[in-house]
Amino acid sequence: RNADPAHRSFGRLAGSALTLNAGVRNLLTWFPDWPPGDVWAMATENPARLLGWRRRGHLRPGAEADLVLWNADLTPARVWVGGVEVDLNRQT
């Protein structure tokens, strides 16, 4: 939600068409001195923490088993949902 009372969309949901990997790619390009691990934490761990999702956003025992392994070009190489690998080549 937009939290700025002075903004004309105050109280409405805000969003973006930007994907997670595109956002991370942008940050890594714009701020090349930032450690990649910190950038990924900004995109995963920090939002999960702010939303109160204690079992998401990190790799620890007992955490949700959703994971993406990224290629060097930040396209998904492998994906697991609930600990089960998803076939990225499967036609839906």
C-alpha distances in whole Angstrom, upper triangle without the diagonal:
4,6,9,11,13,11,12,9,7,5,5,4,6,9,12,16,17,18,19,22,22,19,22,25,23,23,26,28,26,27,30,31,28,29,28,27,25,23,23,21,18,18,18,19,17,14,16,16,13,12,15,17,21,23,21,20,24,28,29,31,30,26,25,28,25,26,27,30,29,32,33,31,28,29,29,32,32,29,29,27,28,31,32,33,32,34,32,35,35,35,32
4,6,8,10,8,9,7,5,5,6,6,6,10,13,17,17,20,20,23,22,20,22,25,23,22,26,27,25,26,29,30,27,29,28,28,25,23,24,22,19,19,20,21,18,15,18,18,15,15,18,20,23,25,23,23,26,30,32,34,32,29,28,30,28,29,29,32,31,34,34,32,29,30,30,34,34,31,32,30,31,34,35,36,34,37,35,38,38,37,35
4,6,9,8,11,9,6,6,9,10,10,13,16,20,20,22,22,25,25,22,24,27,25,24,27,28,26,27,30,30,28,29,29,28,25,24,24,23,20,20,21,21,18,16,18,18,14,15,18,20,23,26,24,23,27,30,32,34,33,30,29,32,29,30,31,33,33,36,36,34,31,32,33,36,36,33,34,32,33,35,37,38,37,39,37,40,40,40,38
4,5,5,9,8,6,8,10,12,12,15,18,21,22,24,24,27,26,23,25,28,25,24,28,29,26,27,31,31,28,30,30,30,27,25,26,25,22,22,24,24,21,19,22,21,17,18,21,24,27,29,27,26,30,33,35,37,36,33,32,35,33,33,33,36,35,37,37,36,33,34,35,39,39,36,37,35,36,39,40,41,39,42,40,43,43,43,40
4,5,8,8,5,8,11,13,14,17,20,24,25,27,27,31,29,26,29,31,29,28,32,33,30,31,34,35,32,34,34,34,31,29,30,29,25,26,27,27,24,22,24,24,20,21,24,26,29,32,30,30,33,36,38,40,39,36,35,38,36,36,37,39,38,41,41,39,36,38,38,42,42,39,40,38,39,41,43,43,42,45,43,46,46,45,43
4,6,9,7,11,13,15,15,18,21,24,25,28,28,31,30,27,29,31,29,28,32,32,29,30,34,34,32,35,35,35,31,30,31,30,26,27,29,29,26,24,27,27,23,24,27,29,32,34,33,32,35,39,40,43,41,38,38,40,38,38,38,41,39,42,41,39,37,38,39,43,43,41,42,40,41,44,45,45,44,46,44,47,47,46,44
4,5,5,9,10,12,12,15,17,21,22,25,25,28,26,24,27,29,26,26,29,30,27,28,32,33,31,33,33,33,30,28,29,28,25,25,27,28,24,22,25,25,22,22,26,28,31,33,31,30,33,37,39,41,40,37,36,38,35,36,35,38,36,39,39,36,34,35,36,40,40,38,39,37,39,41,43,42,41,43,41,43,43,43,40
4,6,9,9,12,12,15,17,20,22,25,26,29,28,25,28,30,28,28,32,32,29,31,34,36,34,36,35,35,33,30,31,31,27,27,29,30,27,24,27,28,24,24,27,29,33,35,32,32,35,39,41,43,41,38,37,39,36,37,37,39,38,40,40,38,35,36,37,41,41,39,40,38,39,42,43,43,41,43,41,43,43,42,40
4,6,6,8,8,12,15,18,20,22,24,27,25,23,26,28,26,26,30,30,28,30,33,34,32,34,33,33,31,28,29,28,25,24,26,27,24,21,24,25,21,21,24,26,29,31,29,29,32,36,38,40,38,35,33,36,33,34,33,36,35,37,38,35,33,33,34,38,38,35,36,34,36,39,40,40,38,40,38,40,40,39,36
4,6,9,10,13,16,20,21,24,24,28,27,24,27,29,27,27,30,31,29,30,34,35,32,34,33,33,30,28,29,27,24,24,25,26,23,20,23,23,19,19,22,24,28,30,28,28,31,35,36,39,37,34,33,35,33,34,34,37,36,38,39,37,34,34,35,39,38,36,36,34,35,38,40,40,38,41,39,41,41,40,38
4,7,9,13,16,20,21,23,24,27,27,24,27,29,28,27,31,32,30,31,35,35,33,34,33,32,30,28,28,27,24,23,24,25,22,19,21,21,18,17,20,22,25,27,26,26,29,33,34,36,34,31,30,33,30,32,32,35,35,38,38,36,33,34,34,38,37,34,34,32,33,36,37,38,36,39,37,40,39,39,36
4,6,10,13,17,19,21,22,25,24,22,25,28,26,26,30,31,29,30,34,35,32,33,32,32,29,27,27,26,23,22,23,24,22,18,20,21,18,17,20,22,25,27,25,25,29,32,34,36,34,31,29,31,29,30,30,33,33,35,36,34,31,31,32,35,35,32,32,30,31,34,35,36,34,36,34,37,36,36,33
4,7,10,13,15,17,18,22,21,19,22,25,23,23,27,28,27,28,31,32,29,31,29,29,26,24,24,23,20,19,20,21,19,16,17,19,16,14,18,19,23,24,22,22,26,29,31,33,31,28,26,28,25,26,26,30,29,32,33,31,28,28,28,31,31,28,29,26,28,31,32,32,30,32,31,33,33,32,30
4,7,11,12,14,16,19,18,16,19,21,20,20,24,25,23,25,28,29,27,28,26,26,24,22,22,21,18,17,18,20,18,15,17,19,16,15,19,20,23,24,22,21,25,28,30,33,31,28,26,28,25,25,25,28,27,29,30,28,25,25,26,29,29,27,28,26,28,30,31,31,29,31,29,32,32,31,29
4,7,9,11,12,16,15,13,16,18,17,18,21,22,21,23,26,27,25,26,24,24,22,20,19,19,17,14,16,19,17,14,16,18,16,15,19,19,22,23,20,19,23,26,29,31,30,26,24,25,22,22,22,25,23,26,27,24,21,22,22,26,26,24,25,23,25,28,29,28,26,28,26,28,29,28,26
4,5,8,10,13,11,10,14,15,14,16,19,19,19,21,23,26,23,24,22,23,22,18,18,19,16,14,16,19,18,15,17,20,18,17,21,21,24,24,21,20,23,26,29,32,30,27,25,25,22,22,20,23,21,23,24,21,19,19,20,24,24,22,24,23,26,28,28,27,25,27,24,26,27,26,24
4,6,10,12,10,10,14,15,14,16,19,19,19,21,24,26,24,25,22,23,23,19,19,20,18,15,17,20,20,17,19,22,21,20,23,22,26,25,22,21,24,26,29,32,31,27,25,25,21,21,19,21,20,21,22,19,17,16,18,21,22,21,23,22,25,27,27,26,23,24,21,23,24,23,22
4,7,8,6,6,10,11,10,12,15,15,16,18,20,22,20,21,19,20,19,16,15,17,15,12,15,18,18,15,18,21,20,19,23,22,24,24,21,19,22,24,27,30,30,26,24,24,20,19,17,19,17,18,19,16,14,14,15,19,20,19,22,21,24,26,26,24,22,23,20,23,24,24,23
4,6,5,6,9,10,11,13,14,15,16,18,20,22,20,20,17,18,18,14,13,15,14,10,12,16,16,14,16,19,19,18,21,20,22,22,18,16,19,21,24,27,27,23,21,20,17,15,13,15,13,15,16,14,11,11,12,16,17,15,18,18,21,22,22,21,19,20,17,20,21,21,20
4,5,5,6,9,10,11,12,14,15,16,18,20,17,17,14,14,14,11,9,12,11,7,9,13,13,12,13,16,17,16,19,18,20,19,15,13,15,18,21,24,24,20,18,18,14,13,11,13,11,14,15,13,10,10,11,15,15,14,16,16,19,20,21,19,18,20,17,20,22,22,22
4,5,5,6,9,10,10,12,14,15,16,18,16,16,12,14,14,11,9,13,12,9,11,14,16,15,16,19,20,20,22,20,22,21,17,15,17,18,22,25,25,21,20,19,15,13,10,11,9,10,11,9,6,7,9,12,14,13,16,17,20,21,21,19,18,19,16,19,21,22,22
4,5,5,6,9,10,10,12,14,15,18,16,17,14,16,16,12,12,15,13,11,13,17,17,16,18,21,21,21,24,23,25,24,20,18,20,22,25,28,29,25,23,23,19,17,14,15,12,13,13,10,8,9,12,15,17,17,20,21,24,24,25,22,21,22,19,21,23,23,23
4,5,5,6,9,10,10,12,14,16,14,15,12,14,13,10,10,12,10,8,11,15,14,13,16,19,18,19,22,21,23,23,19,16,18,21,24,27,28,24,23,22,19,17,15,16,14,15,15,13,10,12,14,17,19,18,21,21,24,25,26,24,23,24,21,24,26,26,26
4,5,5,6,9,10,10,11,14,11,12,9,11,10,7,7,10,9,7,10,13,13,13,16,18,18,19,22,21,22,22,18,15,16,18,22,25,26,22,21,21,18,16,13,14,11,13,12,11,8,11,13,16,17,17,20,21,23,24,25,23,22,24,21,24,26,27,27
4,6,5,6,9,10,10,13,12,13,10,13,13,9,10,13,12,11,14,17,17,17,20,22,22,23,26,24,26,25,21,18,19,21,25,28,29,25,24,24,21,18,15,15,11,12,10,9,7,10,13,15,18,18,21,23,26,26,26,24,23,24,21,23,26,27,27
4,6,5,6,8,10,13,12,14,12,14,14,10,12,15,13,12,15,18,18,17,20,22,22,23,26,25,27,27,23,20,22,24,27,31,31,28,27,26,23,21,18,18,15,16,14,12,11,14,16,19,21,22,24,25,28,29,29,27,26,27,24,26,29,29,29
4,5,5,6,8,10,8,10,9,12,10,7,10,12,10,10,14,16,15,16,19,20,20,22,24,24,25,25,22,18,20,22,25,29,30,26,26,26,23,20,18,18,16,17,15,14,12,15,18,20,22,22,25,26,28,28,30,28,27,29,26,28,31,32,32
4,6,5,5,8,7,8,7,10,10,7,10,12,12,12,15,17,17,18,20,22,22,24,26,25,26,26,23,19,20,21,25,28,30,26,26,26,23,20,18,17,14,14,12,12,11,14,17,19,21,22,24,26,28,28,29,27,27,28,25,28,30,32,32
4,6,6,9,10,12,11,14,14,11,13,16,15,15,18,20,20,21,24,25,25,27,29,29,30,30,26,23,23,25,29,32,33,30,29,29,26,23,20,20,16,16,13,12,12,15,18,21,23,24,27,29,31,31,32,30,29,30,27,29,32,32,33
4,6,9,9,12,12,15,14,11,14,17,15,15,19,21,20,20,24,25,24,26,29,29,30,30,27,23,24,27,30,33,34,31,31,31,28,25,23,22,19,19,17,16,15,19,21,24,26,27,29,31,33,33,34,32,32,32,29,32,34,35,35
4,5,6,9,10,13,11,9,13,15,13,14,18,19,18,20,23,23,23,26,28,28,28,29,26,22,23,25,28,32,33,30,30,30,27,25,23,22,19,20,17,17,16,20,22,24,26,27,29,30,33,33,34,32,32,33,30,33,36,37,37
4,6,8,9,12,12,10,13,16,15,16,19,20,20,22,24,25,26,28,30,29,30,30,27,23,23,25,28,31,33,30,30,30,27,24,22,21,18,18,15,15,15,19,21,23,25,26,29,31,33,32,34,32,32,33,30,32,35,36,37
4,6,9,12,11,11,14,15,15,17,19,20,20,22,24,25,25,28,29,29,29,30,27,23,23,24,27,31,33,30,31,30,28,26,24,23,20,20,17,18,18,22,24,25,27,28,30,32,34,33,35,33,33,35,32,35,38,39,40
4,6,8,7,7,10,12,11,13,16,16,16,18,21,21,21,24,26,25,25,26,23,19,19,21,24,28,29,26,27,27,25,23,21,20,18,19,17,17,17,20,22,23,25,26,27,29,31,30,32,31,31,33,30,33,36,37,38
4,5,5,7,9,10,11,13,15,15,15,18,20,20,21,24,25,24,24,24,21,17,17,18,21,24,26,24,25,24,23,20,19,18,16,17,15,17,16,19,20,21,23,23,25,27,28,27,29,28,29,31,29,32,34,36,36
4,5,5,6,9,10,11,12,13,14,16,18,19,20,22,24,22,22,22,19,15,15,16,19,23,25,22,22,22,20,17,15,14,13,14,12,13,12,15,16,18,19,20,21,23,25,24,26,25,25,27,25,28,30,32,33
4,5,5,6,9,10,10,11,12,15,16,16,18,20,21,20,19,19,16,13,12,13,16,19,21,18,19,19,18,15,14,14,13,15,14,16,14,17,17,18,19,19,20,22,23,22,24,23,24,26,25,28,30,33,33
4,5,5,6,9,10,10,10,13,14,14,16,18,19,19,19,19,16,13,12,14,17,21,22,19,20,21,19,17,17,17,16,18,17,18,16,19,19,21,22,21,22,23,25,24,27,26,27,29,27,31,32,34,34
4,5,5,6,9,10,10,12,14,15,16,18,20,19,19,20,16,13,13,16,19,22,23,20,21,21,19,16,15,15,14,16,15,15,13,16,17,19,20,20,21,22,24,24,26,25,25,27,25,28,30,32,32
4,5,5,6,8,9,11,12,13,15,17,18,17,17,17,13,10,10,12,16,19,20,17,17,17,15,13,12,12,11,14,14,14,12,14,14,16,17,16,17,19,20,20,22,21,21,24,22,25,27,29,29
4,5,5,5,6,9,10,10,12,14,15,14,14,14,12,8,8,11,14,18,18,15,16,17,15,14,14,15,15,17,17,18,15,18,17,19,19,18,19,19,20,20,23,22,23,26,24,28,29,31,31
4,6,6,5,7,10,10,11,13,15,15,15,16,13,10,11,15,17,21,21,18,18,19,17,16,16,17,16,19,19,19,16,18,18,21,21,20,21,21,22,23,25,25,25,27,26,29,30,32,31
4,7,7,7,9,11,11,13,15,14,15,15,12,9,11,14,17,20,20,17,16,17,14,13,13,14,14,17,17,17,13,15,15,18,18,17,18,18,20,21,22,22,22,24,22,26,27,28,27
4,6,6,6,9,10,11,12,11,12,12,8,5,7,11,14,17,17,13,13,14,11,11,11,13,14,17,18,18,15,16,15,18,17,15,15,15,16,17,20,19,20,22,21,25,26,27,27
4,6,5,6,9,10,11,9,9,10,7,4,6,10,12,15,15,12,12,14,13,12,14,16,16,20,21,21,18,20,18,20,20,18,17,17,17,18,21,21,22,25,24,28,29,31,30
4,5,5,6,9,10,10,11,12,10,7,9,13,15,18,18,15,15,17,16,16,17,19,19,22,23,23,20,22,21,23,23,21,21,20,21,22,24,25,25,28,27,31,31,33,32
4,5,5,6,9,9,11,12,9,8,11,15,17,19,19,15,15,17,15,15,16,19,19,23,23,23,19,21,20,23,22,20,20,19,19,21,23,24,24,27,25,29,30,31,29
4,5,5,6,5,7,8,6,5,9,12,14,16,15,12,11,14,13,14,16,18,19,23,24,24,21,22,20,23,21,19,18,16,16,18,21,22,22,25,25,28,29,30,28
4,5,5,6,6,9,8,7,10,13,14,16,15,13,13,16,16,17,19,21,22,26,27,27,23,25,23,26,24,22,21,19,19,21,24,25,25,29,28,32,32,34,32
4,5,8,9,12,11,10,13,17,18,20,19,16,16,19,18,19,21,23,24,27,28,28,24,26,25,28,27,24,23,22,22,24,26,27,27,31,30,33,34,35,33
4,6,9,11,10,10,14,17,18,20,18,15,15,18,17,18,20,23,24,28,29,29,25,26,24,27,26,23,22,20,19,22,24,26,26,29,28,32,32,33,30
4,6,9,9,10,13,16,16,18,15,13,13,17,17,19,21,24,25,29,30,30,27,28,26,28,26,23,22,20,19,21,24,26,26,30,29,33,33,34,32
4,6,6,8,10,13,13,15,12,10,10,13,13,15,18,21,23,26,28,28,24,25,23,25,23,20,18,16,15,17,20,22,23,26,26,30,29,31,29
4,6,8,9,11,11,12,10,8,9,13,13,15,18,21,23,27,28,29,26,26,24,26,24,21,19,17,15,17,20,22,24,27,27,31,31,33,31
4,7,8,9,9,9,7,4,5,9,10,12,16,19,21,25,27,28,24,24,22,23,21,18,15,14,12,13,17,19,20,24,24,28,28,30,29
4,6,8,9,11,10,6,6,8,8,10,13,16,18,22,23,24,20,21,19,20,18,15,13,12,11,13,16,17,18,22,22,26,26,28,26
4,7,9,12,12,8,8,10,9,9,11,14,15,19,21,21,18,19,17,19,17,15,14,13,13,14,17,18,19,22,22,25,26,28,27
4,6,9,10,7,9,10,10,9,12,13,15,19,20,22,18,20,18,19,17,15,14,14,14,14,17,18,19,23,22,26,27,29,29
4,7,9,6,8,8,9,9,11,13,15,19,20,22,19,20,18,18,16,14,13,13,13,12,15,16,18,21,22,25,26,29,29
4,6,6,9,9,12,12,15,16,19,22,24,26,23,24,21,21,19,17,15,15,14,13,17,18,21,24,25,28,29,32,31
4,6,9,9,13,13,17,18,21,25,26,29,26,26,23,23,20,18,16,16,13,12,16,18,21,24,26,29,29,32,32
4,7,8,12,14,17,19,22,26,28,30,27,27,24,24,21,18,15,14,12,11,15,18,20,24,25,29,29,31,30
4,6,9,11,14,16,19,23,25,27,23,23,21,21,18,16,13,12,10,10,14,16,18,22,23,27,27,29,28
4,6,9,12,15,18,22,24,25,22,22,19,19,16,13,10,9,7,8,11,13,15,19,20,24,23,26,24
4,6,10,12,16,19,22,23,20,19,16,16,13,10,7,6,5,5,8,10,12,16,17,21,20,23,22
4,7,10,13,17,20,20,17,16,13,14,11,8,5,4,5,6,8,9,10,14,14,18,18,21,20
4,7,10,13,16,17,14,13,10,11,8,6,5,7,9,8,10,9,10,13,13,17,18,20,20
4,6,10,13,13,10,9,6,7,6,5,6,9,12,11,11,10,10,12,11,15,16,19,19
4,7,10,11,9,9,6,5,5,6,9,12,14,13,13,11,12,13,12,15,17,20,21
4,7,8,5,6,5,5,7,9,12,15,18,16,17,14,14,15,13,15,18,20,22
4,5,5,5,6,5,9,11,15,18,21,19,19,16,16,16,13,15,19,21,23
4,5,7,9,9,12,15,18,21,24,23,23,20,20,19,17,19,22,24,26
4,6,9,10,13,16,19,22,25,24,24,21,20,19,16,18,21,23,24
4,6,9,11,13,16,18,22,21,21,18,17,18,15,17,20,21,23
4,6,9,11,14,17,20,20,19,16,15,14,11,13,16,18,19
4,6,7,11,13,17,16,15,12,11,11,9,11,14,16,17
4,7,11,14,17,16,15,11,11,10,8,11,14,16,18
4,7,10,13,12,11,7,7,8,7,10,13,16,17
4,7,10,9,8,6,6,8,8,11,12,15,16
4,6,5,5,4,6,9,10,14,14,17,17
4,5,5,6,7,11,12,15,15,17,16
4,6,8,10,14,15,19,18,20,19
4,7,9,13,15,18,18,21,20
4,6,10,12,15,14,17,17
4,7,9,12,12,15,16
4,6,9,8,12,12
4,5,5,9,11
4,6,8,10
4,6,9
4,6
4
